[in-house]
Amino acid sequence: MAGYENIKDKGFDKRSTEELRLISSNGGKASGEARRRKADFRKTLNMLLTAKIDSEEWTPLLGSLGLDSTLESALNMAMIKKGLAGDVKAFEAIAKYSGQSTQTLREDEEQDIRIARARKARDQEIGNTDSSDESIQAFLKAMKPTQEDLDSIFDESEEENIDGEEAEETI
């Protein structure tokens, strides 16, 4: 490995088990502190967003819509107001956080095709070529047969043998 030579030359590979344990322990402690700091930030932000406000501008408007007059509601309403005024970034943020996708139906279909191709390539690579079930399902889905058509196709009483004669039922 090219990078290993750099480490080896500086003596990092000669650290004792105790040194490595100490470094690992310090890293774990720092990680825990960072996670707690982020959790505290989220908790504080959520508390502030749900705090009631008394604003002459927002309280009557939010109340008329049946919403609580909170910072969160006021921020959302302000973003919607900017979007209505033509602010594209505000519109994009509203669409993103309301769960609406910016992808078109065609893009979704193309993505489904890419996923199917990737699965097929993966299956071929690992030797799983038993995709006959998937092929039949894909064909039937493409044809969109009715339930009556499916029943007549798979009806065992209508099976025919190679000569074209009706098969005898065995009980």
Beta strands, then each sheet from edge to edge (+ up, - down):
end
